[in-house]
Amino acid sequence: MLPPQTDPASQATDEREDLSRLAAELPAHGLHATLRELPGPLPCLDVRNPAAPALTERVYAASGSFWWSWTERIAGCDDPAATAAALARVLRTTDPS
């Protein structure tokens, strides 16, 4: 479970902004993203590798951090570049070495 939020309305706006900044980083890594407003309190970012559409991940922003869909912290929302790099590693089709 993701960390609780204090004010859902203002938090959702902040989270959308954080997710939008992350989405702007992803094309440099060859990834596509779609901001989703799912039922519930948290917006999310659906990220996919267009070279292999089965490689997808849903990312959340809450409590100042980006989170994997399995609720493990990726990085702080102040570092969307680190999160984009982590997503690129997980969603890659081949080993870069």
C-alpha positions in Angstrom: 0.0 0.0 0.0 1.3 3.5 -0.9 1.8 6.0 1.9 -1.3 7.9 3.0 -2.0 11.4 1.6 -3.2 14.3 3.7 -5.3 16.4 1.3 -6.5 14.4 -1.7 -7.4 17.3 -3.9 -4.1 19.2 -3.7 -2.1 16.0 -3.5 -3.6 14.7 -6.8 -2.6 18.0 -8.5 0.9 17.7 -7.2 1.1 14.1 -8.2 -0.1 14.8 -11.7 2.6 17.5 -12.0 5.3 15.1 -10.8 4.1 12.4 -13.2 4.0 14.9 -16.1 7.6 15.8 -15.4 8.5 12.1 -15.4 6.6 11.6 -18.6 8.7 14.4 -20.2 11.9 12.5 -19.3 10.8 9.1 -20.8 11.1 9.8 -24.6 14.9 10.3 -24.2 14.9 6.6 -23.0 12.8 5.4 -25.8 9.7 5.0 -23.7 6.1 6.2 -24.0 3.8 7.3 -21.2 0.2 8.0 -20.6 -1.2 9.8 -17.6 -4.2 8.0 -16.2 -6.8 9.0 -13.7 -8.0 5.7 -12.4 -10.8 5.2 -9.8 -9.3 6.0 -6.5 -7.2 8.7 -5.0 -4.0 8.4 -7.1 -3.3 9.3 -10.7 -0.7 7.1 -12.3 1.6 7.0 -15.4 1.3 4.0 -17.7 4.8 3.5 -19.2 5.6 1.2 -22.1 8.4 0.2 -24.4 7.1 0.8 -27.9 9.6 -1.8 -29.2 8.0 -4.4 -27.0 4.4 -3.4 -26.1 4.2 -6.2 -23.5 6.9 -4.4 -21.4 4.8 -2.0 -19.4 4.8 -0.5 -15.9 2.4 1.6 -13.9 4.1 4.3 -11.8 2.6 6.4 -9.0 3.7 9.6 -7.3 2.9 9.9 -3.6 4.5 11.4 -0.5 7.3 13.0 -2.6 8.4 9.8 -4.3 7.8 7.8 -7.4 6.6 4.2 -6.7 6.5 1.0 -8.7 3.2 -0.7 -9.0 4.2 -3.2 -6.3 4.7 -0.2 -3.9 8.5 -0.1 -3.8 10.0 3.3 -3.9 11.9 4.2 -7.1 13.3 7.7 -6.4 12.2 11.1 -5.1 9.9 13.2 -7.2 12.7 15.8 -7.3 14.6 13.4 -9.5 12.5 12.3 -12.5 15.7 11.6 -14.5 16.7 8.8 -12.0 13.2 7.4 -12.2 13.2 7.5 -16.0 16.6 5.7 -16.0 15.3 3.0 -13.7 12.2 2.5 -15.9 14.5 2.2 -18.9 16.5 -0.5 -17.2 13.4 -2.5 -16.3 11.6 -2.1 -19.6 14.6 -2.7 -21.9 14.4 -5.4 -24.6 18.1 -6.3 -24.5 21.1 -6.0 -22.2 22.9 -2.8 -23.1 26.4 -4.3 -22.5 
